[in-house]
Amino acid sequence: MSQRGSLFSVAGMPAWVGMTAQTPGHPAFGQGLAEEWAHVFHSAAQSVGLGAMMPQAATGHSPRLSFPNLKLLEIQQDYVQQITDLWNQSLQQAPAPQDRRFSGAAWSGNPQAAFAAAAYLLQGRAMMALAEAAEGDAKARNRLRFTVEQWLAASAPSNFLAFNAEAQQKAIETKGESLTQGVKNLLQDLRQGHVSMTDESRFEIGRNVATTEGAVVFENELFQLIEYKPLTAKVHEKPFLVVPPCINKYYILDLRPENSLIRYAVSQGHRTFVVSWRNPDKTLARKTWDDYIEDAAIRAIDTVRRMTGARQINALGFCVGGTILTTALAVLAARGEKPVASATLLTTLVDFSDTGILDVFIDEGMVSFREMQMGKEGLLAGQDLATTFSFLRPNDLVWNYVVGNYLKGEMPPPFDLLYWNSDSTNLPGPFYAWYLRNTYLENSLVKPGKLTVCGSKIDLRKLELPLYIYGSREDHIVPIGGAYASTQALAGAKRFVMGASGHIAGVINPPAARKRSHWVREDGKFPENVNDWIAGATEIAGSWWEDWAAWLKHHAGKLVAAPKSYGKPRGPYQAIEPAPGRYVKVKA
């Protein structure tokens, strides 16, 4: 086997398959390794000119990357030394790889499997070192790292029955039943169109997720408006509206009573309303960003005010819902209207300067392709978006389930959050194309007067309402720096809070769970860089929800008698159907 064949993927086989063909004792071992790696990485660089999963031809150019010879030599020497040590160690005792994919007794008890896993991890470290050594355009370097990470995740020996010691042992113990069940699981997932992350048969919307009591009190072709039954005798005079992301379903905020942010808001005495987005079909294939702002966000704000008789309301936007809410408020401000007394933005991007790993998908070629494909009409399939997000964490959200479901024949345990994660939503093509270009690509929301939305030139500096801005420290979708950037882009009194964990787990963190920490800063200073803010922040154990509840109470007005019925008595807004309504139950 050639040197390149032994070190890198050949014809789709894992990179480490040929390791035993060249051992450190072989006289040719390590010779020319730097040149081989440079060749492979220069080839890999040509494949990352456009966003992931897109054709190279769309960009019209390739990134320019170079690899310093001295650094390559250093990596080569380090690799040769480590593989020699690994080989010598394996002659005495099988090494124990420090990776949870290979942590089972079947791996450590099988010398060949243990060596394959250790060799794979070693080569993975070497390949990542090469990716880090690349010099050139920052975006191209990020894409190279992302490509290598995906390659390594896919080529792990644990992903292949021929090399997975645990799957082989289970097949022997079950006399082949695990393999039979694995094939059944694979066929089921092929039918449903996605890899099962949980036992989806154990969940039903309205029965054991999205169960907070309420009613749909308004609907149009884009959304249903849900009002929730008060849990207190009195409620604050300013009602509370939640705008969730339209790229997912709203019930991430209402999974179970014990971890429902919606129920928590209701229990704090807020007359609570939530936008439940319709899952678009071909009848909505021409809907635009303007439609979602005017006919959804602004319509929801106006409807809540008319229904309750309140002059102003409080509002919360989560993720893309926060971007939609902020845009709607900017349009209203341009019209001279201020119907929202305060706004909460959870893991929201307004300034798209820091979009983290998602930046690898975005460039002019990719956006132009999407505009050509669906800029006038069409749908982005929900599963396409869900798959993209899953591959941001491939080991946890893709290959973990491939191994468990298919190689071991296991059914993943029931988990409400992963059920929600699999319940994908479509997006109208024109909406999606506008969003890509004007936010991720050109970052135009923060440029005063740059964008005209719903007939108005918007300027975020005109938003002077109080803001509660939350970001999660380990968020891979809205990086903490991206969430914090809203403090620089938006005027008015602000409070920024950083929570532990990621995009979802950081947000869905009820106080009763007594999990994680959050960070606050009471001096009112918002330096330009988030790390400078963090340096002056204080860590507080537990959930940020209580901090937010105290802040929102200050802006919610006096207490009044809770309504005894949904909607507006003897008015145009009556209960249409019980919560959670029809829209949220429609599958993509």
NUMIPA-252740 format. One record per residue (C-alpha): residue in three letters; chain; x, y, z. Coordinates in steps of 0.25 Angstrom, whole numbers. Layout:
(ALA, A, (X, Y, Z))
...
//
This chain:
(MET, A, (0, 0, 0))
(SER, A, (5, 14, -3))
(GLN, A, (9, 24, 7))
(ARG, A, (-3, 32, 4))
(GLY, A, (-12, 20, 4))
(SER, A, (-8, 17, 18))
(LEU, A, (-10, 31, 24))
(PHE, A, (-22, 36, 17))
(SER, A, (-35, 32, 12))
(VAL, A, (-35, 23, -1))
(ALA, A, (-48, 20, -9))
(GLY, A, (-56, 23, 4))
(MET, A, (-49, 14, 13))
(PRO, A, (-44, 20, 27))
(ALA, A, (-31, 27, 27))
(TRP, A, (-25, 17, 37))
(VAL, A, (-28, 4, 30))
(GLY, A, (-14, 2, 24))
(MET, A, (-7, 6, 37))
(THR, A, (-1, -8, 39))
(ALA, A, (4, -8, 24))
(GLN, A, (15, 1, 29))
(THR, A, (20, 0, 43))
(PRO, A, (31, 9, 49))
(GLY, A, (41, -3, 47))
(HIS, A, (39, -2, 32))
(PRO, A, (51, 6, 26))
(ALA, A, (42, 15, 17))
(PHE, A, (33, 18, 29))
(GLY, A, (32, 34, 30))
(GLN, A, (40, 37, 18))
(GLY, A, (33, 48, 10))
(LEU, A, (22, 49, 20))
(ALA, A, (22, 64, 19))
(GLU, A, (21, 64, 4))
(GLU, A, (10, 55, 4))
(TRP, A, (2, 62, 15))
(ALA, A, (5, 75, 7))
(HIS, A, (-1, 69, -6))
(VAL, A, (-13, 64, 1))
(PHE, A, (-16, 77, 8))
(HIS, A, (-14, 85, -4))
(SER, A, (-24, 76, -11))
(ALA, A, (-33, 78, 1))
(ALA, A, (-32, 93, 0))
(GLN, A, (-38, 93, -14))
(SER, A, (-50, 86, -8))
(VAL, A, (-54, 97, 2))
(GLY, A, (-55, 109, -7))
(LEU, A, (-70, 110, -5))
(GLY, A, (-79, 107, 7))
(ALA, A, (-80, 92, 11))
(MET, A, (-89, 83, 3))
(MET, A, (-89, 93, -9))
(PRO, A, (-83, 91, -23))
(GLN, A, (-69, 97, -25))
(ALA, A, (-72, 103, -39))
(ALA, A, (-81, 113, -32))
(THR, A, (-70, 121, -27))
(GLY, A, (-61, 123, -39))
(HIS, A, (-49, 123, -31))
(SER, A, (-41, 114, -21))
(PRO, A, (-35, 119, -8))
(ARG, A, (-20, 120, -7))
(LEU, A, (-14, 113, 5))
(SER, A, (1, 109, 7))
(PHE, A, (8, 100, 17))
(PRO, A, (21, 105, 23))
(ASN, A, (32, 94, 21))
(LEU, A, (38, 95, 35))
(LYS, A, (24, 94, 41))
(LEU, A, (21, 82, 33))
(LEU, A, (35, 76, 36))
(GLU, A, (32, 78, 51))
(ILE, A, (18, 71, 50))
(GLN, A, (25, 60, 42))
(GLN, A, (35, 57, 53))
(ASP, A, (25, 58, 64))
(TYR, A, (16, 48, 57))
(VAL, A, (28, 38, 54))
(GLN, A, (32, 39, 69))
(GLN, A, (18, 37, 74))
(ILE, A, (14, 25, 64))
(THR, A, (27, 19, 68))
(ASP, A, (24, 20, 83))
(LEU, A, (10, 15, 80))
(TRP, A, (15, 3, 72))
(ASN, A, (25, -1, 83))
(GLN, A, (15, 0, 94))
(SER, A, (5, -8, 86))
(LEU, A, (15, -20, 86))
(GLN, A, (15, -20, 101))
(GLN, A, (0, -16, 104))
(ALA, A, (-11, -11, 96))
(PRO, A, (-12, 4, 98))
(ALA, A, (-25, 10, 104))
(PRO, A, (-30, 22, 95))
(GLN, A, (-35, 34, 103))
(ASP, A, (-48, 36, 95))
(ARG, A, (-62, 32, 99))
(ARG, A, (-65, 26, 85))
(PHE, A, (-54, 15, 89))
(SER, A, (-56, 15, 104))
(GLY, A, (-64, 1, 105))
(ALA, A, (-57, -11, 110))
(ALA, A, (-58, -18, 96))
(TRP, A, (-48, -8, 91))
(SER, A, (-38, -9, 102))
(GLY, A, (-39, -24, 102))
(ASN, A, (-36, -25, 87))
(PRO, A, (-22, -22, 84))
(GLN, A, (-24, -20, 69))
(ALA, A, (-36, -11, 71))
(ALA, A, (-29, -3, 82))
(PHE, A, (-17, -1, 73))
(ALA, A, (-26, 4, 62))
(ALA, A, (-34, 14, 70))
(ALA, A, (-21, 19, 76))
(ALA, A, (-15, 20, 62))
(TYR, A, (-27, 27, 57))
(LEU, A, (-27, 37, 69))
(LEU, A, (-12, 40, 66))
(GLN, A, (-14, 42, 51))
(GLY, A, (-26, 51, 54))
(ARG, A, (-17, 60, 63))
(ALA, A, (-7, 61, 52))
(MET, A, (-17, 65, 42))
(MET, A, (-23, 75, 51))
(ALA, A, (-9, 81, 53))
(LEU, A, (-7, 82, 38))
(ALA, A, (-20, 89, 37))
(GLU, A, (-16, 99, 48))
(ALA, A, (-2, 101, 41))
(ALA, A, (-9, 105, 28))
(GLU, A, (-6, 120, 24))
(GLY, A, (-15, 128, 16))
(ASP, A, (-29, 134, 15))
(ALA, A, (-36, 133, 29))
(LYS, A, (-49, 127, 23))
(ALA, A, (-42, 117, 15))
(ARG, A, (-34, 113, 27))
(ASN, A, (-47, 111, 35))
(ARG, A, (-53, 103, 24))
(LEU, A, (-41, 94, 23))
(ARG, A, (-42, 91, 38))
(PHE, A, (-57, 89, 37))
(THR, A, (-54, 79, 25))
(VAL, A, (-43, 72, 33))
(GLU, A, (-52, 71, 45))
(GLN, A, (-64, 65, 37))
(TRP, A, (-54, 55, 30))
(LEU, A, (-48, 50, 43))
(ALA, A, (-62, 49, 49))
(ALA, A, (-67, 40, 37))
(SER, A, (-55, 32, 37))
(ALA, A, (-54, 27, 51))
(PRO, A, (-52, 12, 53))
(SER, A, (-65, 12, 62))
(ASN, A, (-73, 15, 50))
(PHE, A, (-70, 2, 42))
(LEU, A, (-75, -11, 46))
(ALA, A, (-62, -18, 42))
(PHE, A, (-54, -10, 52))
(ASN, A, (-64, -7, 63))
(ALA, A, (-61, -17, 74))
(GLU, A, (-73, -14, 83))
(ALA, A, (-83, -16, 71))
(GLN, A, (-76, -29, 67))
(GLN, A, (-76, -34, 82))
(LYS, A, (-91, -30, 83))
(ALA, A, (-94, -37, 69))
(ILE, A, (-87, -50, 75))
(GLU, A, (-95, -49, 89))
(THR, A, (-108, -47, 82))
(LYS, A, (-106, -57, 71))
(GLY, A, (-107, -47, 60))
(GLU, A, (-120, -41, 66))
(SER, A, (-114, -27, 68))
(LEU, A, (-110, -27, 53))
(THR, A, (-124, -31, 49))
(GLN, A, (-130, -20, 57))
(GLY, A, (-119, -10, 52))
(VAL, A, (-124, -13, 38))
(LYS, A, (-138, -11, 42))
(ASN, A, (-134, 3, 49))
(LEU, A, (-127, 7, 36))
(LEU, A, (-139, 4, 27))
(GLN, A, (-148, 11, 37))
(ASP, A, (-139, 24, 37))
(LEU, A, (-139, 23, 22))
(ARG, A, (-154, 23, 21))
(GLN, A, (-155, 35, 31))
(GLY, A, (-143, 43, 24))
(HIS, A, (-134, 45, 36))
(VAL, A, (-126, 38, 46))
(SER, A, (-134, 35, 59))
(MET, A, (-128, 42, 71))
(THR, A, (-139, 38, 80))
(ASP, A, (-151, 28, 81))
(GLU, A, (-160, 38, 74))
(SER, A, (-172, 28, 76))
(ARG, A, (-172, 32, 91))
(PHE, A, (-176, 47, 88))
(GLU, A, (-188, 54, 84))
(ILE, A, (-190, 69, 83))
(GLY, A, (-200, 73, 92))
(ARG, A, (-200, 61, 100))
(ASN, A, (-186, 60, 107))
(VAL, A, (-179, 72, 100))
(ALA, A, (-185, 86, 98))
(THR, A, (-195, 84, 109))
(THR, A, (-197, 97, 116))
(GLU, A, (-211, 100, 116))
(GLY, A, (-216, 111, 106))
(ALA, A, (-224, 114, 93))
(VAL, A, (-221, 119, 79))
(VAL, A, (-228, 133, 79))
(PHE, A, (-223, 138, 65))
(GLU, A, (-218, 132, 52))
(ASN, A, (-214, 135, 38))
(GLU, A, (-206, 128, 27))
(LEU, A, (-192, 130, 34))
(PHE, A, (-195, 128, 49))
(GLN, A, (-205, 124, 60))
(LEU, A, (-205, 133, 73))
(ILE, A, (-206, 125, 86))
(GLU, A, (-211, 131, 99))
(TYR, A, (-208, 123, 111))
(LYS, A, (-217, 121, 123))
(PRO, A, (-213, 130, 135))
(LEU, A, (-207, 122, 147))
(THR, A, (-208, 134, 157))
(ALA, A, (-220, 142, 162))
(LYS, A, (-214, 155, 156))
(VAL, A, (-205, 158, 144))
(HIS, A, (-197, 169, 140))
(GLU, A, (-204, 180, 132))
(LYS, A, (-194, 179, 120))
(PRO, A, (-196, 166, 113))
(PHE, A, (-184, 157, 109))
(LEU, A, (-181, 152, 94))
(VAL, A, (-171, 142, 91))
(VAL, A, (-166, 141, 76))
(PRO, A, (-159, 128, 75))
(PRO, A, (-150, 124, 63))
(CYS, A, (-157, 120, 50))
(ILE, A, (-146, 110, 47))
(ASN, A, (-151, 102, 58))
(LYS, A, (-164, 99, 65))
(TYR, A, (-168, 108, 77))
(TYR, A, (-170, 96, 87))
(ILE, A, (-155, 96, 90))
(LEU, A, (-160, 107, 100))
(ASP, A, (-170, 98, 105))
(LEU, A, (-165, 83, 106))
(ARG, A, (-170, 79, 119))
(PRO, A, (-176, 87, 131))
(GLU, A, (-163, 86, 139))
(ASN, A, (-154, 92, 128))
(SER, A, (-164, 101, 121))
(LEU, A, (-160, 115, 119))
(ILE, A, (-174, 118, 115))
(ARG, A, (-180, 112, 127))
(TYR, A, (-170, 119, 136))
(ALA, A, (-174, 133, 130))
(VAL, A, (-188, 130, 132))
(SER, A, (-185, 126, 147))
(GLN, A, (-178, 139, 149))
(GLY, A, (-191, 147, 146))
(HIS, A, (-190, 150, 131))
(ARG, A, (-202, 149, 122))
(THR, A, (-194, 141, 112))
(PHE, A, (-195, 140, 97))
(VAL, A, (-187, 132, 87))
(VAL, A, (-185, 132, 72))
(SER, A, (-187, 118, 66))
(TRP, A, (-181, 118, 52))
(ARG, A, (-188, 110, 41))
(ASN, A, (-179, 100, 35))
(PRO, A, (-178, 105, 20))
(ASP, A, (-183, 97, 9))
(LYS, A, (-183, 101, -6))
(THR, A, (-195, 111, -4))
(LEU, A, (-185, 119, 4))
(ALA, A, (-173, 117, -6))
(ARG, A, (-173, 132, -9))
(LYS, A, (-173, 138, 5))
(THR, A, (-162, 148, 7))
(TRP, A, (-155, 154, 19))
(ASP, A, (-164, 166, 18))
(ASP, A, (-176, 157, 19))
(TYR, A, (-171, 151, 32))
(ILE, A, (-168, 164, 38))
(GLU, A, (-181, 171, 34))
(ASP, A, (-191, 160, 34))
(ALA, A, (-185, 152, 46))
(ALA, A, (-177, 159, 56))
(ILE, A, (-184, 173, 54))
(ARG, A, (-197, 167, 53))
(ALA, A, (-195, 159, 66))
(ILE, A, (-191, 171, 74))
(ASP, A, (-203, 179, 69))
(THR, A, (-212, 167, 71))
(VAL, A, (-208, 165, 86))
(ARG, A, (-209, 180, 88))
(ARG, A, (-223, 181, 82))
(MET, A, (-228, 168, 89))
(THR, A, (-223, 173, 103))
(GLY, A, (-225, 188, 102))
(ALA, A, (-211, 190, 106))
(ARG, A, (-203, 202, 100))
(GLN, A, (-190, 195, 101))
(ILE, A, (-186, 180, 102))
(ASN, A, (-173, 173, 106))
(ALA, A, (-167, 164, 96))
(LEU, A, (-156, 153, 95))
(GLY, A, (-149, 147, 83))
(PHE, A, (-141, 134, 82))
(CYS, A, (-130, 132, 72))
(VAL, A, (-136, 136, 58))
(GLY, A, (-148, 140, 65))
(GLY, A, (-140, 151, 72))
(THR, A, (-135, 155, 59))
(ILE, A, (-149, 156, 53))
(LEU, A, (-154, 163, 66))
(THR, A, (-142, 174, 65))
(THR, A, (-145, 176, 50))
(ALA, A, (-160, 178, 53))
(LEU, A, (-157, 188, 64))
(ALA, A, (-148, 196, 55))
(VAL, A, (-159, 196, 45))
(LEU, A, (-169, 201, 55))
(ALA, A, (-158, 212, 60))
(ALA, A, (-157, 217, 46))
(ARG, A, (-172, 219, 46))
(GLY, A, (-171, 226, 59))
(GLU, A, (-178, 215, 67))
(LYS, A, (-173, 209, 80))
(PRO, A, (-183, 198, 84))
(VAL, A, (-173, 190, 91))
(ALA, A, (-168, 194, 105))
(SER, A, (-156, 185, 106))
(ALA, A, (-150, 173, 98))
(THR, A, (-142, 161, 102))
(LEU, A, (-133, 155, 92))
(LEU, A, (-128, 140, 95))
(THR, A, (-116, 135, 87))
(THR, A, (-119, 145, 76))
(LEU, A, (-111, 151, 65))
(VAL, A, (-113, 165, 61))
(ASP, A, (-99, 169, 57))
(PHE, A, (-94, 157, 49))
(SER, A, (-79, 160, 50))
(ASP, A, (-77, 148, 58))
(THR, A, (-85, 136, 53))
(GLY, A, (-75, 125, 58))
(ILE, A, (-75, 112, 50))
(LEU, A, (-87, 115, 41))
(ASP, A, (-78, 125, 34))
(VAL, A, (-72, 113, 26))
(PHE, A, (-85, 112, 19))
(ILE, A, (-86, 126, 14))
(ASP, A, (-80, 133, 3))
(GLU, A, (-84, 141, -10))
(GLY, A, (-85, 128, -18))
(MET, A, (-93, 120, -8))
(VAL, A, (-103, 132, -6))
(SER, A, (-104, 135, -21))
(PHE, A, (-107, 120, -23))
(ARG, A, (-118, 120, -13))
(GLU, A, (-124, 133, -19))
(MET, A, (-124, 126, -33))
(GLN, A, (-130, 114, -28))
(MET, A, (-141, 119, -19))
(GLY, A, (-140, 134, -18))
(LYS, A, (-153, 136, -25))
(GLU, A, (-161, 124, -21))
(GLY, A, (-158, 111, -14))
(LEU, A, (-156, 104, -1))
(LEU, A, (-143, 100, 7))
(ALA, A, (-146, 86, 12))
(GLY, A, (-146, 86, 27))
(GLN, A, (-138, 73, 28))
(ASP, A, (-127, 80, 19))
(LEU, A, (-125, 91, 30))
(ALA, A, (-126, 81, 41))
(THR, A, (-115, 72, 35))
(THR, A, (-106, 84, 34))
(PHE, A, (-108, 88, 48))
(SER, A, (-105, 73, 52))
(PHE, A, (-92, 73, 45))
(LEU, A, (-87, 84, 53))
(ARG, A, (-86, 74, 64))
(PRO, A, (-84, 61, 56))
(ASN, A, (-79, 52, 66))
(ASP, A, (-90, 55, 76))
(LEU, A, (-102, 57, 66))
(VAL, A, (-99, 48, 54))
(TRP, A, (-89, 37, 56))
(ASN, A, (-93, 34, 70))
(TYR, A, (-107, 30, 65))
(VAL, A, (-101, 23, 53))
(VAL, A, (-93, 14, 62))
(GLY, A, (-104, 11, 72))
(ASN, A, (-116, 10, 63))
(TYR, A, (-110, 2, 52))
(LEU, A, (-97, -5, 56))
(LYS, A, (-102, -9, 70))
(GLY, A, (-117, -10, 67))
(GLU, A, (-121, -1, 79))
(MET, A, (-132, 9, 80))
(PRO, A, (-128, 23, 86))
(PRO, A, (-135, 26, 99))
(PRO, A, (-147, 36, 99))
(PHE, A, (-142, 50, 100))
(ASP, A, (-152, 62, 98))
(LEU, A, (-141, 72, 93))
(LEU, A, (-136, 62, 83))
(TYR, A, (-151, 59, 78))
(TRP, A, (-152, 74, 76))
(ASN, A, (-139, 75, 69))
(SER, A, (-144, 64, 59))
(ASP, A, (-157, 72, 57))
(SER, A, (-152, 80, 46))
(THR, A, (-159, 92, 38))
(ASN, A, (-158, 97, 24))
(LEU, A, (-154, 111, 20))
(PRO, A, (-160, 119, 8))
(GLY, A, (-148, 121, -2))
(PRO, A, (-150, 136, -3))
(PHE, A, (-149, 138, 12))
(TYR, A, (-137, 129, 13))
(ALA, A, (-129, 136, 1))
(TRP, A, (-132, 150, 7))
(TYR, A, (-128, 146, 21))
(LEU, A, (-115, 139, 16))
(ARG, A, (-110, 152, 7))
(ASN, A, (-114, 163, 17))
(THR, A, (-110, 157, 30))
(TYR, A, (-100, 146, 29))
(LEU, A, (-93, 151, 16))
(GLU, A, (-94, 166, 16))
(ASN, A, (-98, 169, 31))
(SER, A, (-107, 180, 27))
(LEU, A, (-116, 180, 39))
(VAL, A, (-106, 189, 47))
(LYS, A, (-103, 198, 35))
(PRO, A, (-113, 210, 37))
(GLY, A, (-122, 213, 26))
(LYS, A, (-116, 201, 18))
(LEU, A, (-128, 193, 18))
(THR, A, (-142, 196, 14))
(VAL, A, (-152, 186, 20))
(CYS, A, (-167, 187, 19))
(GLY, A, (-165, 201, 12))
(SER, A, (-157, 207, 23))
(LYS, A, (-142, 209, 24))
(ILE, A, (-138, 204, 37))
(ASP, A, (-128, 209, 47))
(LEU, A, (-125, 200, 60))
(ARG, A, (-120, 213, 67))
(LYS, A, (-134, 218, 68))
(LEU, A, (-138, 206, 77))
(GLU, A, (-137, 212, 91))
(LEU, A, (-145, 202, 99))
(PRO, A, (-139, 194, 110))
(LEU, A, (-133, 181, 106))
(TYR, A, (-129, 168, 113))
(ILE, A, (-119, 161, 104))
(TYR, A, (-115, 147, 107))
(GLY, A, (-104, 138, 101))
(SER, A, (-99, 124, 104))
(ARG, A, (-84, 123, 106))
(GLU, A, (-82, 110, 98))
(ASP, A, (-92, 113, 87))
(HIS, A, (-88, 108, 74))
(ILE, A, (-99, 114, 66))
(VAL, A, (-99, 128, 72))
(PRO, A, (-85, 130, 78))
(ILE, A, (-85, 138, 91))
(GLY, A, (-77, 149, 83))
(GLY, A, (-89, 150, 73))
(ALA, A, (-99, 150, 84))
(TYR, A, (-92, 161, 92))
(ALA, A, (-90, 169, 79))
(SER, A, (-104, 174, 81))
(THR, A, (-100, 182, 93))
(GLN, A, (-92, 190, 83))
(ALA, A, (-102, 191, 72))
(LEU, A, (-114, 195, 80))
(ALA, A, (-117, 207, 88))
(GLY, A, (-125, 208, 101))
(ALA, A, (-123, 203, 115))
(LYS, A, (-117, 189, 114))
(ARG, A, (-114, 177, 123))
(PHE, A, (-106, 166, 117))
(VAL, A, (-105, 152, 123))
(MET, A, (-96, 140, 119))
(GLY, A, (-101, 126, 123))
(ALA, A, (-93, 113, 123))
(SER, A, (-95, 102, 112))
(GLY, A, (-100, 103, 98))
(HIS, A, (-110, 109, 89))
(ILE, A, (-122, 101, 95))
(ALA, A, (-117, 95, 108))
(GLY, A, (-113, 109, 112))
(VAL, A, (-126, 115, 110))
(ILE, A, (-135, 103, 115))
(ASN, A, (-129, 103, 129))
(PRO, A, (-140, 105, 140))
(PRO, A, (-137, 109, 154))
(ALA, A, (-142, 97, 160))
(ALA, A, (-132, 88, 153))
(ARG, A, (-120, 96, 160))
(LYS, A, (-111, 94, 148))
(ARG, A, (-100, 102, 142))
(SER, A, (-96, 116, 145))
(HIS, A, (-99, 130, 139))
(TRP, A, (-90, 143, 139))
(VAL, A, (-95, 157, 141))
(ARG, A, (-88, 170, 142))
(GLU, A, (-94, 181, 150))
(ASP, A, (-86, 193, 147))
(GLY, A, (-94, 196, 134))
(LYS, A, (-81, 196, 125))
(PHE, A, (-81, 189, 111))
(PRO, A, (-67, 189, 106))
(GLU, A, (-66, 186, 91))
(ASN, A, (-60, 172, 93))
(VAL, A, (-68, 161, 100))
(ASN, A, (-55, 156, 107))
(ASP, A, (-54, 169, 113))
(TRP, A, (-68, 169, 118))
(ILE, A, (-66, 154, 123))
(ALA, A, (-53, 159, 131))
(GLY, A, (-62, 168, 139))
(ALA, A, (-74, 159, 141))
(THR, A, (-78, 151, 153))
(GLU, A, (-81, 137, 153))
(ILE, A, (-94, 133, 160))
(ALA, A, (-98, 118, 162))
(GLY, A, (-111, 113, 156))
(SER, A, (-121, 118, 145))
(TRP, A, (-122, 132, 139))
(TRP, A, (-137, 131, 138))
(GLU, A, (-139, 137, 152))
(ASP, A, (-130, 149, 148))
(TRP, A, (-138, 151, 136))
(ALA, A, (-151, 150, 143))
(ALA, A, (-147, 161, 153))
(TRP, A, (-143, 170, 141))
(LEU, A, (-156, 167, 133))
(LYS, A, (-165, 170, 146))
(HIS, A, (-159, 184, 146))
(HIS, A, (-164, 186, 132))
(ALA, A, (-177, 179, 133))
(GLY, A, (-186, 189, 140))
(LYS, A, (-196, 188, 152))
(LEU, A, (-204, 176, 155))
(VAL, A, (-218, 175, 150))
(ALA, A, (-229, 164, 151))
(ALA, A, (-225, 152, 142))
(PRO, A, (-235, 150, 130))
(LYS, A, (-245, 139, 132))
(SER, A, (-246, 135, 117))
(TYR, A, (-237, 135, 105))
(GLY, A, (-236, 146, 95))
(LYS, A, (-245, 158, 96))
(PRO, A, (-259, 156, 102))
(ARG, A, (-270, 160, 92))
(GLY, A, (-259, 164, 82))
(PRO, A, (-253, 159, 69))
(TYR, A, (-242, 150, 76))
(GLN, A, (-248, 138, 82))
(ALA, A, (-243, 124, 85))
(ILE, A, (-241, 116, 72))
(GLU, A, (-236, 103, 77))
(PRO, A, (-228, 98, 89))
(ALA, A, (-213, 100, 90))
(PRO, A, (-204, 96, 84))
(GLY, A, (-212, 97, 71))
(ARG, A, (-212, 91, 58))
(TYR, A, (-200, 98, 52))
(VAL, A, (-189, 92, 61))
(LYS, A, (-194, 78, 58))
(VAL, A, (-191, 79, 43))
(LYS, A, (-179, 71, 39))
(ALA, A, (-169, 76, 29))
//
